[in-house]
Amino acid sequence: MITFYKLIVAILAFNAGLLGFLAYAYHAKRFEKYRISMKESMKVPSMERLRNIAFISVLSLIAVFGMTYLIYPYTFHEKPISGLRLVYEILAILLVYDFAYYWLHRLMHTKKLMRLVHGVHHEVHNPTAMESFYLTPYELFAGLGLLLACTWLIGPVSIYSFAAVFFLHTNLNITVHSGLVSKRVLLFPIDHLTQKHYVHHAGNYNNNYASLTPFWDMMFGTRG
């Protein structure tokens, strides 16, 4: 279990570095040409925004360590596995999660859940990396719980498979909220997801529900 949490801590440290860089880049003059929009991010007072982000950031740490500890014996193992098995576990978790999150996100856009759960996150109309943590505790636990449930469903899985999934999931979530596009050919898939997520936040609430790929939006006719 110690190795598992060393991996989690390393990933969280990388998340923090990426978050800090993207937050700096969004406001830095030298990176202005990469901003998707120059509009105001949100109309919530700065202190209220920062209090929410700080609270959710701390709560997310508690949730990650607490929830993984509770399900560890049933979900993860540290036995050696083949490279093929590693790839299978990573892809299987990501595929199941992306499908499940599509429907969770779409459900959160119903009138009642938008008001009670998801509406806070949509106070952000031009997101930055910091606003990836601007949400309610309900949404935090729903998203993390879904990822862990999907992992349990595929599992038990190697701690290294989950580490790869957790790394991709957390960093992509930060990046698609960054409000920045790299304009590099090799990073086009990430730029595309970031652009689509900006459109979603800007008011196109009936489209772009998927988290990791545009596949489910394309399949179910909600690609906007």
matplotlib code that plots the C-alpha trace (Angstrom):
import matplotlib.pyplot as plt

x = [0.0, 2.9, 4.0, 0.4, 0.3, 3.8, 2.5, -0.7, 1.4, 3.7, 0.7, -0.9, 2.4, 2.5, -1.1, -0.2, 2.7, 0.6, -2.2, 0.2, 1.8, -1.5, -2.9, 0.2, 0.1, -3.5, -2.7, 0.8, 1.2, 3.6, 0.9, -2.0, -2.1, -3.0, -6.0, -9.3, -11.2, -10.3, -13.7, -14.0, -13.8, -16.7, -18.6, -18.2, -16.2, -12.5, -12.5, -15.6, -14.1, -10.8, -12.5, -14.5, -11.4, -9.3, -12.0, -12.6, -8.8, -8.4, -11.5, -10.3, -7.1, -9.1, -11.5, -8.7, -6.8, -9.9, -11.9, -9.0, -8.0, -11.5, -11.7, -8.0, -8.4, -11.1, -9.9, -6.1, -3.1, 0.7, 1.4, 3.5, 1.5, 2.4, 2.6, -0.4, -2.5, -1.4, -2.6, -5.9, -6.6, -5.8, -8.0, -10.8, -11.1, -10.9, -13.5, -16.0, -15.4, -15.8, -19.1, -20.4, -19.3, -21.0, -24.3, -23.5, -22.6, -25.7, -27.9, -26.3, -27.7, -31.3, -33.0, -33.0, -29.4, -28.1, -29.6, -28.4, -25.1, -23.7, -24.8, -21.9, -19.4, -21.3, -21.0, -17.7, -18.3, -14.7, -12.8, -9.2, -7.2, -8.1, -11.8, -11.4, -11.8, -14.7, -17.6, -19.7, -18.6, -21.5, -19.9, -16.4, -17.6, -19.7, -16.9, -14.2, -16.7, -17.5, -13.9, -13.3, -16.5, -15.4, -12.0, -13.6, -15.8, -12.8, -10.6, -8.8, -6.3, -2.6, -1.7, 0.3, -2.7, -4.7, -1.8, -1.7, -5.5, -5.4, -2.6, -4.4, -7.8, -6.6, -4.2, -6.7, -9.4, -7.1, -6.0, -9.4, -10.4, -7.3, -8.8, -5.6, -4.8, -1.3, -1.8, 0.6, -0.3, 0.7, -1.5, -4.5, -6.7, -6.1, -6.7, -9.9, -11.2, -10.3, -12.0, -15.2, -15.2, -14.9, -17.9, -19.8, -19.1, -19.8, -23.5, -23.8, -25.2, -26.8, -23.6, -20.1, -20.8, -17.9, -14.8, -11.9, -12.9, -15.6, -16.7, -19.8, -21.0, -20.6, -22.5, -25.4, -25.7, -24.5, -21.3, -21.5]
y = [0.0, 2.3, 2.1, 2.9, 6.1, 7.2, 7.1, 9.0, 11.7, 12.0, 12.5, 15.1, 17.0, 17.0, 18.1, 21.1, 22.0, 21.8, 23.8, 26.5, 26.8, 27.0, 29.5, 31.6, 31.2, 32.3, 35.7, 36.1, 38.6, 36.3, 33.5, 35.8, 34.5, 31.0, 32.1, 31.0, 34.1, 37.4, 37.6, 37.7, 34.2, 34.6, 37.3, 35.7, 37.9, 36.8, 35.9, 33.7, 32.0, 31.4, 30.0, 27.5, 26.4, 26.1, 24.1, 21.7, 21.3, 20.2, 18.1, 16.4, 15.3, 13.8, 12.1, 10.6, 9.1, 8.2, 6.6, 4.6, 3.4, 2.0, 0.1, -0.8, -4.6, -5.1, -2.9, -2.9, -5.3, -5.0, -8.2, -8.1, -8.0, -8.1, -5.0, -6.2, -6.6, -3.1, -1.5, -3.5, -2.3, 1.3, 1.4, -0.6, 1.8, 4.9, 3.5, 2.5, 5.8, 8.0, 6.3, 6.5, 10.1, 11.2, 10.1, 11.5, 14.9, 14.8, 13.9, 16.8, 19.2, 18.3, 21.2, 19.9, 18.7, 21.8, 23.8, 21.6, 20.2, 21.3, 24.9, 26.2, 24.9, 26.7, 30.0, 29.9, 31.0, 31.3, 28.7, 28.7, 25.9, 27.0, 26.6, 22.9, 22.9, 25.4, 23.1, 21.6, 18.7, 16.7, 17.0, 16.2, 13.0, 12.0, 12.3, 10.6, 8.0, 7.2, 6.8, 4.4, 2.5, 1.9, 0.8, -1.6, -2.9, -3.8, -4.8, -5.9, -3.9, -3.2, -0.1, 1.0, 0.7, 2.9, 5.4, 5.8, 6.3, 8.7, 10.7, 11.0, 11.8, 14.5, 16.3, 16.3, 17.7, 20.6, 21.1, 21.2, 24.0, 26.0, 28.3, 27.8, 26.0, 25.1, 25.4, 22.4, 19.7, 16.8, 18.3, 18.8, 16.2, 18.1, 21.5, 20.1, 18.9, 22.2, 24.2, 22.1, 22.4, 26.2, 26.1, 24.1, 26.6, 29.5, 28.5, 25.5, 23.3, 20.7, 19.5, 18.2, 16.1, 13.5, 13.9, 12.2, 11.8, 13.3, 9.7, 9.5, 12.9, 11.9, 8.6, 10.2, 13.4, 15.9, 17.0, 20.8]
z = [0.0, 0.6, -3.0, -4.1, -2.0, -3.1, -6.7, -5.7, -3.9, -6.9, -9.3, -7.0, -6.9, -10.7, -10.7, -8.5, -10.7, -13.9, -12.2, -11.1, -14.5, -16.4, -14.0, -14.5, -18.2, -18.5, -17.0, -18.4, -21.3, -23.2, -23.4, -24.3, -27.9, -26.6, -24.7, -26.1, -24.9, -23.3, -21.5, -17.8, -16.2, -13.8, -11.9, -8.4, -6.0, -5.8, -2.2, -2.6, -5.6, -3.8, -0.6, -2.7, -4.7, -1.5, 0.3, -2.6, -3.1, 0.5, 0.4, -2.8, -1.0, 1.9, -0.6, -2.7, 0.3, 2.2, -0.6, -2.1, 1.4, 2.0, -1.3, -1.6, -0.7, -3.2, -6.1, -6.3, -6.2, -6.4, -8.2, -11.4, -14.6, -18.3, -20.4, -22.4, -19.2, -18.1, -21.3, -21.2, -17.6, -18.4, -21.6, -20.0, -17.0, -19.2, -21.6, -18.9, -17.0, -20.0, -20.9, -17.3, -16.9, -20.1, -18.6, -15.1, -16.6, -18.8, -15.8, -13.9, -16.5, -15.6, -13.9, -10.4, -10.4, -12.1, -9.3, -6.5, -7.8, -11.1, -11.3, -9.1, -11.6, -14.4, -12.7, -14.6, -18.3, -19.3, -17.3, -16.2, -14.6, -11.1, -11.9, -12.4, -8.6, -8.5, -7.7, -4.9, -2.7, -4.2, -7.6, -6.3, -4.6, -7.6, -10.1, -7.9, -6.7, -10.3, -11.3, -8.4, -9.1, -12.7, -11.5, -9.0, -11.8, -14.0, -11.1, -9.1, -11.1, -10.7, -8.7, -11.8, -14.1, -11.7, -11.3, -15.1, -15.2, -12.3, -13.9, -17.2, -15.6, -13.2, -15.6, -18.4, -16.2, -15.2, -18.8, -20.4, -18.0, -18.7, -21.3, -23.3, -26.5, -27.5, -31.3, -31.7, -34.2, -31.8, -29.0, -31.3, -29.4, -26.1, -27.7, -29.3, -25.9, -24.3, -27.0, -26.7, -22.9, -23.2, -25.6, -23.0, -20.2, -22.5, -22.6, -24.9, -22.1, -24.4, -25.9, -25.0, -21.9, -22.3, -20.2, -22.0, -25.6, -28.0, -28.9, -26.7, -27.7, -31.4, -30.8, -28.9, -31.0, -28.4, -30.0, -30.4]

ax = plt.figure().add_subplot(projection="3d")
ax.plot(x, y, z, "-o")
ax.set_aspect("equal")
plt.show()
